[in-house]
Amino acid sequence: MITIHNVLLAAIAAAAYCLFVFASPVGMCLRCLGRRRHRSLWNGRMRACRSCRGNGARRRIGATAVHRFYWIAFGNRQRELRREALREELRDRSQS
């Protein structure tokens, strides 16, 4: 049975996961455990991990979507604020 409490709990959990993914979008590779290499089952040699391509890390589920949403919603505003600050600084330099 779906109640308002369950819906609120799910919304809070989703928001917490979005904040976590925004703060830490990359996690340890689950196949090689971040070591970048794993032992081949065929001949026992150490090889670069195919799952992370020898990087040792993987993107978390939803990381790309969260970061795209952030840049669409807030990124342009921050860029405009920086540009305005630079314009004011240039005006101050030219006037003095």
Beta strands, then each sheet from edge to edge (+ up, - down):
strand 1: 26-28
strand 2: 37-39
strand 3: 46-48
strand 4: 57-59
sheet 1: 1+ 4-
sheet 2: 2+ 3-
end
